[in-house]
Amino acid sequence: MKLTATEEQQPIPAAIGPFSPNGSLTRRSRLAAEFLAIVYVAAVTGLAQVSGVPYLLFPELGALAYDVLLRPWGKWASQPARLILTPTITAVIGTLVTQHLPFNGLSAVLIVASSAAVIWSLRSNIAPAMSAGVLPLVLGVKSWLYPPSIVATLVVLCGISIVWRKYHSQKLDPNAKPDVDDVLESAPRGRWWLLVLLVFVMVMAEIARFSGLRFIIFPPLVTMAYEMFGHPETCPWTKRPISLPIACFIVALTGFLAQHAFGVGITMAVISMVISMAVLRFLDLHMPPAMAVGLLPAVMDSPNIKFPFAVLAGTLGLTGVFLIYQRWTKIGILQ
């Protein structure tokens, strides 16, 4: 059959390996990645329950597993050594600060500033390291089992990621636009982002201290703030700013209800991961740290219904401050 001139000019789309024509994972590979992430988190949860070492279930594992498997060409998946080293160092810092200082704005700022210095010095893009540092302070974790537990689980995740990436490497188009998610996971830009981040952390930590609701500054919130303040021009959800608080509230409520109904275990982890993925997909929101919120009840002492509302308050605060910061950046007040 002879093609017309118009047809000859149009390229015929074809998936290459596990990728669709636009370069993302095919639906089949995406489902396989999500299933693998759920199995990994469930296995870690079961191991933590059997071994009696709850720190094995570092909540950001859900976010990390989700991102490195669904985006095997992304910033986090391409740095396996830093994926292990960065959160481990910040976990040591967070544990050390928690052992010697009370929960307040200054101790939170000290951890976040030190974590930012670690990320910068290692030239790392592993933003969840922020959460790894803040978690001991918020939860009151003073055990030195916490850092090596992170190492153990991340070594396994990196092994899975390396094998997965070997069969899912992306053929990059040099003319393609930059990946928004890669931009968000790259090094922060601008002169004021760190100051704004530290002020935000101090204020939220003090609000949490005076209100008695520590989870107003839940650990993944700091990771989100780090990514957002560092890239105010590229946050894809700013046209729907309420989507982040809604997603985090639903995920937090799901995690709490699952923990209340089934206790800490594989069932709770699977429900949390599945609902988190569904919510992020429904809202078209790529914010992996939000997935960690649903796993937090698994490492909390006697979580209650105040937890999801504290998460809602924290994310509403972050959204409001970020929109102001973004506006000021655009009009030149903060440049």
Phi and psi in degrees as a GROMACS rama.xvg file:
@    title "Ramachandran Plot"
@    xaxis  label "Phi"
@    yaxis  label "Psi"
@TYPE xy
-88.0393  131.386  LYS-2
-81.5278  149.242  LEU-3
-77.2881  168.8  THR-4
-61.4495  -37.7818  ALA-5
-66.4272  -41.4939  THR-6
-67.9257  -33.4165  GLU-7
-66.4396  -28.3329  GLU-8
-81.3402  -15.7974  GLN-9
-96.5536  124.077  GLN-10
-68.2191  144.503  PRO-11
-87.986  115.602  ILE-12
-65.2669  141.006  PRO-13
-152.301  134.612  ALA-14
-74.0165  138.462  ALA-15
-106.998  111.941  ILE-16
61.1443  -129.467  GLY-17
-85.8876  10.2789  PRO-18
-110.701  147.041  PHE-19
-81.697  172.558  SER-20
-57.0324  -27.6274  PRO-21
-86.9257  3.88174  ASN-22
94.7734  -6.47007  GLY-23
-88.5971  169.389  SER-24
-62.097  144.461  LEU-25
-65.8724  165.22  THR-26
-59.5465  -39.4298  ARG-27
-65.2592  -44.6873  ARG-28
-68.5638  -35.0019  SER-29
-64.4628  -44.5958  ARG-30
-63.1782  -38.6283  LEU-31
-64.4131  -39.8148  ALA-32
-65.285  -43.7948  ALA-33
-63.8147  -41.1869  GLU-34
-63.1953  -41.9064  PHE-35
-65.0365  -39.3118  LEU-36
-63.4151  -41.6335  ALA-37
-64.4242  -45.1159  ILE-38
-61.3694  -42.1683  VAL-39
-61.8301  -50.4113  TYR-40
-63.1293  -40.8064  VAL-41
-62.8019  -40.6618  ALA-42
-65.4512  -41.6818  ALA-43
-64.5073  -41.1669  VAL-44
-60.8558  -45.2536  THR-45
-62.7517  -40.8534  GLY-46
-65.1581  -40.3742  LEU-47
-62.8817  -38.2343  ALA-48
-69.5477  -43.2746  GLN-49
-70.7735  -40.9155  VAL-50
-78.9114  -18.9894  SER-51
76.4012  17.4877  GLY-52
-112.59  89.3487  VAL-53
-64.7788  -21.7846  PRO-54
-68.9638  -13.4887  TYR-55
-60.036  -32.2147  LEU-56
-88.6536  71.3781  LEU-57
-69.0177  115.61  PHE-58
-53.1454  -32.2045  PRO-59
-68.5247  -7.71635  GLU-60
-58.2354  -36.7556  LEU-61
-61.023  -45.2148  GLY-62
-65.8691  -44.9633  ALA-63
-64.7076  -45.9644  LEU-64
-61.7763  -42.666  ALA-65
-60.4559  -45.2968  TYR-66
-74.7749  -46.1848  ASP-67
-69.7468  -23.7014  VAL-68
-89.2718  -37.0925  LEU-69
-80.9945  -21.2016  LEU-70
-130.018  69.6628  ARG-71
-64.368  -14.3435  PRO-72
-97.7823  0.48412  TRP-73
-75.4488  177.185  GLY-74
-62.3631  -43.2876  LYS-75
-69.8849  -43.8746  TRP-76
-68.3802  -25.5302  ALA-77
-84.3941  0.942403  SER-78
-127.249  63.8037  GLN-79
-60.0944  -40.0533  PRO-80
-65.6543  -44.3678  ALA-81
-69.531  -28.5409  ARG-82
-61.7623  -31.1979  LEU-83
-86.6472  -47.0861  ILE-84
-71.3483  -43.4505  LEU-85
-62.6497  -53.3968  THR-86
-63.549  -29.7359  PRO-87
-66.0423  -44.3816  THR-88
-65.6983  -43.6387  ILE-89
-68.0312  -30.5856  THR-90
-64.7734  -39.4279  ALA-91
-62.4287  -44.4161  VAL-92
-61.416  -47.3572  ILE-93
-62.5342  -40.2956  GLY-94
-65.6949  -42.2547  THR-95
-63.1401  -45.406  LEU-96
-64.2592  -42.735  VAL-97
-63.3752  -33.4063  THR-98
-69.3375  -27.0071  GLN-99
-115.974  -14.2825  HIS-100
-128.869  150.258  LEU-101
-77.0242  168.4  PRO-102
-74.8995  115.314  PHE-103
-163.777  -178.581  ASN-104
-63.5203  -38.4347  GLY-105
-67.2146  -42.6089  LEU-106
-66.2421  -37.4852  SER-107
-64.6217  -43.2893  ALA-108
-63.9071  -39.8173  VAL-109
-59.9031  -44.1853  LEU-110
-65.8804  -46.1177  ILE-111
-66.3856  -43.1269  VAL-112
-63.4936  -42.533  ALA-113
-65.312  -39.972  SER-114
-64.6541  -40.4639  SER-115
-62.2506  -39.1527  ALA-116
-64.9918  -39.1818  ALA-117
-64.3834  -46.2054  VAL-118
-60.4748  -42.3742  ILE-119
-67.3721  -44.9768  TRP-120
-67.4103  -31.7911  SER-121
-87.2652  -4.14041  LEU-122
53.8401  45.0724  ARG-123
-98.233  152.758  SER-124
-111.525  13.8003  ASN-125
-85.8919  82.1588  ILE-126
-61.1279  -32.6778  ALA-127
-59.5124  -10.8629  PRO-128
-59.9935  -27.9567  ALA-129
-60.766  -45.7707  MET-130
-64.0522  -38.6725  SER-131
-61.0567  -33.8734  ALA-132
-76.5254  -38.3489  GLY-133
-79.1324  -27.8058  VAL-134
-55.2334  -45.4258  LEU-135
-59.0946  -37.7486  PRO-136
-66.8134  -44.9659  LEU-137
-69.2453  -39.713  VAL-138
-90.8939  -9.85988  LEU-139
73.5758  31.5364  GLY-140
-80.7745  119.258  VAL-141
-119.186  3.90471  LYS-142
-81.6286  138.049  SER-143
-78.0971  2.02188  TRP-144
-73.4053  -19.6952  LEU-145
-62.9944  -54.4741  TYR-146
-59.4646  -48.1726  PRO-147
-65.3253  -26.7461  PRO-148
-64.6443  -40.4581  SER-149
-62.5042  -43.8048  ILE-150
-56.8814  -48.3649  VAL-151
-59.0024  -47.4823  ALA-152
-72.3045  -34.0138  THR-153
-74.818  -31.0134  LEU-154
-61.1896  -43.7781  VAL-155
-64.3606  -45.609  VAL-156
-60.5569  -41.7885  LEU-157
-64.1521  -38.2747  CYS-158
-61.383  -45.149  GLY-159
-61.9816  -43.7307  ILE-160
-63.1778  -41.3515  SER-161
-63.8926  -44.0003  ILE-162
-64.7788  -45.0394  VAL-163
-61.2964  -42.9689  TRP-164
-66.8118  -31.5845  ARG-165
-58.8985  -34.8975  LYS-166
-102.487  4.39284  TYR-167
-137.402  39.4167  HIS-168
-79.3568  138.466  SER-169
-90.3793  137.552  GLN-170
-87.5839  106.979  LYS-171
-77.4643  140.658  LEU-172
-94.8315  116.577  ASP-173
-62.1963  -18.9139  PRO-174
-96.4791  -0.401254  ASN-175
-73.7708  151.893  ALA-176
-69.4295  152.294  LYS-177
-59.7012  140.662  PRO-178
-69.4801  121.909  ASP-179
-58.2337  -40.5033  VAL-180
-66.0104  -37.3245  ASP-181
-65.9952  -36.5944  ASP-182
-63.7474  -44.6  VAL-183
-63.5773  -29.456  LEU-184
-94.6827  4.7339  GLU-185
-89.3315  179.177  SER-186
-62.3247  138.86  ALA-187
-59.4258  155.999  PRO-188
-124.534  163.561  ARG-189
93.1184  173.15  GLY-190
-102.126  -19.0743  ARG-191
-109.06  -6.55393  TRP-192
-59.2232  -41.4677  TRP-193
-68.1145  -41.651  LEU-194
-62.1005  -44.8046  LEU-195
-62.1318  -41.8499  VAL-196
-60.7937  -46.3282  LEU-197
-67.0846  -39.4924  LEU-198
-64.3097  -43.5136  VAL-199
-59.5443  -46.5128  PHE-200
-61.8159  -43.0288  VAL-201
-63.6325  -45.6753  MET-202
-64.2853  -45.5984  VAL-203
-66.8732  -36.9766  MET-204
-66.5069  -38.5507  ALA-205
-69.0141  -38.8944  GLU-206
-61.7171  -42.8403  ILE-207
-62.6363  -39.6651  ALA-208
-68.1358  -46.6734  ARG-209
-71.6965  -31.4329  PHE-210
-83.4326  -18.0581  SER-211
80.9335  2.82634  GLY-212
-103.569  83.0614  LEU-213
-58.5441  -29.9007  ARG-214
-80.3938  10.4706  PHE-215
-62.9855  -32.2153  ILE-216
-110.99  56.0989  ILE-217
-61.4178  144.183  PHE-218
-51.2397  -46.6997  PRO-219
-61.6792  -20.7476  PRO-220
-59.9516  -38.1676  LEU-221
-68.1965  -38.0073  VAL-222
-62.7988  -44.6899  THR-223
-60.2549  -45.4463  MET-224
-62.4187  -41.1479  ALA-225
-58.4466  -45.9308  TYR-226
-69.3684  -40.1238  GLU-227
-74.8259  -47.191  MET-228
-67.4647  -27.9214  PHE-229
-77.2402  -16.1109  GLY-230
-143.018  61.9325  HIS-231
-64.9766  -21.1409  PRO-232
-85.4205  -11.8796  GLU-233
-118.201  2.4654  THR-234
-62.8446  116.667  CYS-235
-75.132  -13.9347  PRO-236
-101.39  9.37821  TRP-237
-67.8617  -19.1231  THR-238
-75.2335  -15.8408  LYS-239
-129.373  64.849  ARG-240
-62.225  -24.1403  PRO-241
-75.727  -12.7594  ILE-242
-63.4447  -36.1478  SER-243
-67.49  -50.4713  LEU-244
-59.2491  -39.1003  PRO-245
-63.3982  -47.1085  ILE-246
-60.7294  -47.4459  ALA-247
-65.7532  -37.9551  CYS-248
-65.131  -46.2828  PHE-249
-62.9634  -43.6912  ILE-250
-65.5082  -42.3643  VAL-251
-64.0337  -43.2127  ALA-252
-63.6975  -40.5829  LEU-253
-62.3176  -46.2024  THR-254
-61.0752  -41.8373  GLY-255
-64.2883  -47.2721  PHE-256
-65.1755  -39.259  LEU-257
-66.0153  -40.0083  ALA-258
-67.1077  -39.1185  GLN-259
-67.1335  -36.2872  HIS-260
-83.2655  -39.0842  ALA-261
-117.161  -6.54718  PHE-262
76.6184  177.849  GLY-263
-77.8305  119.171  VAL-264
178.474  -170.134  GLY-265
-63.4957  -41.5732  ILE-266
-59.7612  -45.8478  THR-267
-60.7386  -43.2939  MET-268
-65.0168  -42.8495  ALA-269
-64.441  -46.1356  VAL-270
-59.7718  -45.0011  ILE-271
-60.9624  -46.2973  SER-272
-65.9539  -44.1282  MET-273
-64.2248  -46.7895  VAL-274
-65.7102  -38.7622  ILE-275
-60.2111  -47.3107  SER-276
-61.4146  -42.258  MET-277
-64.541  -42.3664  ALA-278
-66.0352  -45.8626  VAL-279
-63.7946  -38.204  LEU-280
-69.8486  -42.5481  ARG-281
-61.9935  -39.9613  PHE-282
-86.7645  -0.415634  LEU-283
51.7717  50.0052  ASP-284
-121.634  110.76  LEU-285
-94.3446  92.5595  HIS-286
-140.995  77.6447  MET-287
-50.4182  -37.9064  PRO-288
-56.5013  -23.6587  PRO-289
-63.4949  -26.8635  ALA-290
-68.8224  -26.5191  MET-291
-69.1031  -21.7757  ALA-292
-61.9994  -40.3763  VAL-293
-68.4883  -19.3935  GLY-294
-91.7477  -10.4861  LEU-295
-58.6105  -39.9778  LEU-296
-57.4272  -22.6222  PRO-297
-69.8452  -20.871  ALA-298
-115.2  7.44201  VAL-299
-93.1271  153.759  MET-300
-89.3692  113.205  ASP-301
50.5051  62.5469  SER-302
-62.1612  145.006  PRO-303
-127.818  -179.31  ASN-304
-64.1884  -14.5782  ILE-305
-67.6458  -23.171  LYS-306
-58.1925  -56.1105  PHE-307
-62.1136  -29.9662  PRO-308
-76.0864  -31.1461  PHE-309
-65.5529  -40.6253  ALA-310
-61.8226  -42.4027  VAL-311
-60.6365  -44.2756  LEU-312
-62.5141  -42.5848  ALA-313
-63.599  -43.6934  GLY-314
-72.4312  -33.2592  THR-315
-64.2534  -40.5641  LEU-316
-62.3946  -44.3514  GLY-317
-63.2051  -43.9201  LEU-318
-61.6656  -45.0582  THR-319
-63.1588  -47.2576  GLY-320
-64.2684  -41.4297  VAL-321
-63.5098  -43.0384  PHE-322
-63.3577  -37.5892  LEU-323
-65.8789  -46.0731  ILE-324
-61.1281  -43.288  TYR-325
-62.9859  -41.3732  GLN-326
-63.9748  -45.5439  ARG-327
-64.7295  -33.5031  TRP-328
-67.2936  -41.808  THR-329
-65.6301  -38.1584  LYS-330
-90.1596  1.01814  ILE-331
93.7605  4.40561  GLY-332
-68.956  -39.4195  ILE-333
-118.485  98.2639  LEU-334
